[in-house]
C-alpha cells in the first residue's frame, strides 16, 4: 500500500533527527547520528524483519523508522477528522505515517508546529515537558545540526545525568508521561518537549502538524 517513503536509519534504537544539510554535517565535522533514506514500502518491511532477526543485520543498518507521507490514494476528503480541520490553521505537512518496532526511541525535542498523533496499532509512550522547562533541558543552540533537540538523555542513570545536567533536577517533576494505545489520539502544542518510545512489537501511527 506504500509505494515508497522516507525511512530514518540509525545504528541503534535511538533515532536522533539531524539537519544533514547543515555545513558541519556536509563537511564531516559532525557525523549525523542518523540518516534519512527513500525506499519502497516492500524494502522497508524486508529490512524491518531482518533487523529484528538476531545477527542478521550490519550494525550501521540495524534499525529503521518509517516517516512517510500517507499516499494520496489512501486518503479521502473525510479522512481528516473534523476536529483536526476545525483548528482553523493550515497543515504544516501532509498526514504522515510512522512505523517502528519495540524499543525505538525519539529523544527529547520540540516541534515548531501543533501536532495530532493517532495510534493505529501497537503502543507508544510519550514523555512531555512544557516550554517553560527549556533551561533545564539543555537544548542545542539554533545554529547546531541538532537544533530543537535536548542534550539530556532520559535513559541515562540518574546519578550521571545529575553530574552532566544539574539544572534538570529543577524541571524533572514537570514531566508528564502518557501511554498511547490503539485508537488513542494525543494533541500537543508547538514547542512542547517530548520523547517518544515504542512499547509494542510493532507500532503504526498517523500524525498531522499545523501552523
Protein Blocks (a to p, Z undefined) as FASTA:
>chain_A
ZZbacddddfbfbdcdddfkbmklmnopaccfbdcddddfklmmmmmmmmmpghiacfkl
mbccddbdcdfklpcfklpcfklmmnopacfbdcddddddehiacdddddfbdcddddfb
gcdddddddfklmmmnopadfkbmkgoiafbdfkbcfklmmmmmmmlmmmmmmpccdddd
ehiacdddehiacddddfbfbdcddddddZZ
